[in-house]
Amino acid sequence: MARVLFDCERLTLARRLRGLRKNQVAQAVGTTPKAIGRYEAGVQAPEEPMVRRLAIALGVPVEFFQGGRSPVSLDGAHFRSLRSTSQIERDQALAYGRIATDVVAALEDLVDFPDVDLPEYVVSPDEIAGNGPVEAARVARKSLLGEPGPVPHVVRLLEGHGVIVLVLPDAAERVDAFSVGVHPRPMVFFNPAKGDYWRNRFDGAHELGHLVMHADAEPGEKIVEDQANRFAAEFLMPEEDIRGELPQTADWDRLTELKATWGVSMAALLYRARTLRIMSEIVYRNAMSALSSRGWRRREPGQPRALEQPTMLLRAIEIVAAAGTDRDRVAERARVTRADLDLLVRGR
C-alpha cells in the first residue's frame, strides 16, 4: 500500500520542515543518503516499514506522505533578505508555509474566509528610480483603506482583504518576513523573534507591496526589495499627509511623537524624510549612525506596544471547534501533526 500512496514530494517537505539534511534523515532511519535521495526523487518508493521509520524520525503521521492533494509551489516567495539566512533555514520556513496552505485548505472546506480583494499594480523589476512603487501604494491605499492618515492596523487590513497572515514558529527565527502570492490565497509570514510593533507594521506593508506589484518578479532582487520599501513608506506615511510633519534634522523628540502617531519606527521616519528630500543625505546618515551608537537600531525608545497579531485562522479554528471539529480533527484533515498546527495557529 505504501508504494501506491507514497508521495515523494511530501518526504522532501517533511525533511525541510524539520530543518534536516538527507544524511541526517538517513542516519535516523538506518539507511543511506543516496536511498533518501532516491525516495525524494521518486525513483524508488520505500517499503512500508521504512515509511513508518521515516514518519517517526520526522515527527509526522504516516498519512503525511500520502499523495492526492495538488502541491502548491512557494518558489516565488519574496524574502526580505536572502544573504542573512541559509538555504536550509529558508527551506524550513517555506515548508511551514506549505503546510499552512494545507491547514487553510482544510479550514476552507468548513468555514468561509474573506474574499481575496487586493489591487494589482505591476511595477517592472527593472524600474530603479521611477514612481511606480509610490503610485502602487496610492492605488492600494485608495482600494484598501480609502482615507488619509495613519493605517490603524496593518495585519487586520491584510486579513480583512483575504490575506493569510501567520507568525513563523520559533525554529525559523532567523528568517525575516516573507510573502507568497499563492493561488487562490496570498500569505504573509512574520519573524517570531522580531517582537517590534513598529518594524512589524513596516514588514507587513513591505510584503503587501510585493503582493500588489510583484506577481511575476524574480524574488530576492535588490531592486525589487527596494521597490517594496518605497511602497511601504508611501503606504504607511503618505507624502501628502506627512510631508509637513517631518523634521529636517534628527529632532528625536519630534520623531518620537511621529512614531507614536503613525505607528512606524524612527528609522522609517528618517528613511521617509530622506526619500522626500526633506532631510539631506548627510543628515540622514548621521542620524542613522546616532541610532546605532545609542543602541536604537535594535530597540528604539518609546512606549512598547503589543504586536499586531493575526486572528483569522484562530477564529476559523474556534468556529469549526464550536461546530464539532476540534484541533485534532483539523490537523487530521490537513494531514499535519497537532503540534505543527499549534505552532502555526497559536491559541489566545
Helices and strands as residue ranges (DSSP letters): H 2-5, H 8-17, H 22-29, H 33-41, H 48-58, G 62-65, E 78-79, H 87-108, H 132-144, H 154-160, E 164-167, G 170-172, E 178-180, E 187-190, H 197-213, H 222-236, H 239-242, G 243-245, H 252-262, H 266-275, H 281-293, H 312-322, H 327-334, H 338-344
